[in-house]
Amino acid sequence: MGKNLQNGERLRPIDLARGHGLSTQAIRNYEEAGILPAAGRTPHGYRTYTALHARALRAFLALVSGHGHRTATAIMRAVNQGVVDEAFRLIDESHAQLLEDRRTLQAVESALRDLEPTSESGPDAVSGPPGGTFIGPLAGKLGIRSATLRKWERAGLVRPRRDPRTGYRVYDEADVRDVRLAHQLRRGGYLLEQIAPLIAQVRAAGGLEPLEAALRDWRGRLSARGRAMLAGAAELDAYLRDRAG
């Protein structure tokens, strides 16, 4: 495309679309959205593009992989409007979010490692009705107040059943697991609203052991996203150089 940029070769919408498996309508939509610079026009009104448009398209598609469609669109629109600092701010925000996601993953992994195995008959067992434990003994075992467990329940972190005779809360093995995980994350400084979706993932996975596979997948997706951001940065830098030239 460097040769095309130098000799000013004109490209049709289909020329841009063909190399990326896109439709010509998608190319027009990208132009209207500000992702691509405005196209030239022939005397008959047909759109014409240049190698600079091709470079912009490659930059956008690369950015989508790391930043998502909405942010990639905003980045390209800012660049094409000449507000490059705004584009850099959007990129910084994406990197900050990726870092926060990595920290969250590390916190969950650390919390899982810190969970000591429990058994109903082992030394860590807490007293309670068959198949569970009451709130007092559980709170005492963790060194927290019963009121804290009730607060976590209201936040959706744990869902104990009620004893049909007494109406007291009964925490079964899965509830104790969720409470202990929440306790570790709270000690790590996480807010209840941050912990709730993580506890939901544990429940959806069916426990801690199946969650390990989900965490490996999560880690892999974060790594892929980070690498995609690098690729997007390289393509965007090339586009900025072409614009400046």
N, C-alpha and C positions, 0 to 999 in steps of 0.2 A: 504493500500500500504506500510505502515511501515514494516509489517511482510515480505512482498515480498522483500523489500530492504535489510532486514537482512539476509534472507536465500538465496538471490541471484537467486530467481526464474526468469526464462527467459520467456519473453512475445513475442508473435508473433505480426506482424503488425495488424492483425485482432483483437487481444486482446486489443490493444490500441484504435483502431478505434471504436470498438463496443460500448464502454461505452459513446461515445460522438456523436454518429450518423454520424461518418465520414467514408470515404472510406479508404481502405488500400493504395490507390494511394495518398490520401491526406497526410497520415502519411509519405510516402516516400518523397512527395514534401516538407513537413515540415523539414525533415531531411536534404534534399539537400539545403534548404534555410538557414540552420543553426539555425532554431528554436529549433530543438532537437539535442542533442549530437549525434555524429556518432554512428550508431548501431554496435553491434557485428555481427559476421558471424559464421554460422555453417560450419563444414567441407565441406558441399555441397554448400556453398555460400549464404544460406538464412539469411535474417536479423533477429537478435534477439535483443530484448529490455529488459530493466529492470524497476524496480519501479522508478528509477531516471528519465527515459524517460517519464514515466506516470506523474510524478510530473512536469516535464518541460511542457508537453502538457497542464496540468491543468493551469499552470501559464500563458502560452501563451493565451489560450482561455479566461481567466479572464482579462488579459491585453487588449485584443482586445475590450472588451466592454467599457472600459474607455478611451483608447488611440487611437483606430483605428488599422486597420490591419497593415499598413505600420510602424507606430511607435512601435507597439507591436513586430513586426518582428525584427526591429532594436535593441530593448531592449534585446530580447532573444539572438540574434546573438552576441551582445556585451558581455553578460554574458557567453555564451558558449565559447567565444574566450578569456575569462579571463580579459576583459576590463570592470570591474564592474563600475568604475567611469563614463564611457561613458554611460552605462545604466542609472545610476542615473541622469546624465545630461539630457538625453532624457525625463525621468520622470519629472524632474523639469520644462522642457519646456512645457510639457503638462499641468502641474498645473498652470504655468504662463498664458497659453492661456485660461484656464478655468476661471482664475481670471479676465482676460481682458474681456472675454465674459460676466461675471457677471457684471462688471462695465459698459459695453455697455448697457446691459439690464436695469440696474438701471438708467443710463442716459436717456434712452428713456422713461422709466416710469416717471422719474422726469420731463422731458420735457412735457410729455402729461398732467401731473398734473398742470403744470404752464401755460398751454394754457388757456386763458380766453375765454369763449364762445362769439361768435360774431353773429350778425344778421344784415341784410341789413337795418333794420329800427332802430336798437338800437344805443346807444351812441358810440359804437365802430365802427360803419360803416364808410367807407371811400368813398369819392365821385368818380364817374367814369361813364362810359357808362352803359346802361342796362345790367345786368347780370355780372358785373365785375367792376374792378377799374384799373386806370392807374398806372404806375410805381411810379410817383412822390408822389401822396397821400399815397400809400402803404409804400413807403420808409420813408416818414415823420412820419407816424403813428408808425412805428417800431423804429424810431430814427437811421436809417442807411442811407447810400447814395444809390442813384439810381444805381451807378456803381457797388455797392456790389450785388444788385439784378441781374444785367446783368452777373456778374461773377458767381453767383450761377446757373443762367440759362445755361451758358456754361459748368458748371460742372454736369449738368443733375439733379439738385435738384428741379427745377421748370420748367414748360413748358407752359408759357402764350401764348395765341393766339394773332393774330394781328388784330387790327381794320381794316376792309376792306376799310374804307374811308381815314383814316389818316396813317395807318401803325404802329400806336403806339401799344405797348404791352398792353394787357388786361388780368388782373388776375381774374379768376372766383373764386368761393367759395373754390373749391378744391386746386387751386393754392395758395390762401391766407393761407389755412391750412398748405400746405407744406412749405411755406415761414416762417410761424410763428414757425413751428416745427424745421426747419433748424436754425432759429434764436436762439431758446432755446439751441439747441445742440452746436452751435458755442459758445455761452456764457459759455457752460460747458467745452469748450476746445477741442471739437472734430474737426478733419480736414474734409475738404470737401469730400475727398475720403472715409472717414469713414461714413459720413452722407448719401451719395448718395444711398447705398444699403438699408439703413433704410427707407428713403423716398420711395424707390421702394416697400418696404414691405407694407407701408401705402397704396400706390396706389393699390397694388395687393389685399389687404384686403378689399378695397372699402371704406376706411375711418378710422377714429380713433376708433369708437366704435367697429367695427368688429376686429380691431387690438388687442383689449384687450384680446380676446380669444387666439389669436396667442401669445401674451406675456405670458399668463398663461401657454400655452403649452411650450414655450421657457424656462420659469422658471423651469417647471417640468423636461424638458430634461436636463437642467444644473444640477439639483439636482441628477437625475439618473446617470448622467455621473460622478459626484463627488463620489457618493456611489460606482459606479463600479470601480473607481480608488482605493478606499479603499480595495475592494475585490481583485483587481489585485495585490495590494501591499502585501496583506497577503499571497497570493499564491506564489508570487515571493520570498518573504522572506523565505517561507518554502522550496522553491527550492534551494535557496542559502545555507540554513542550511544543506540540504541533500548533496549538492555538497561539502560543507566544511567537512562534516562528512565522 
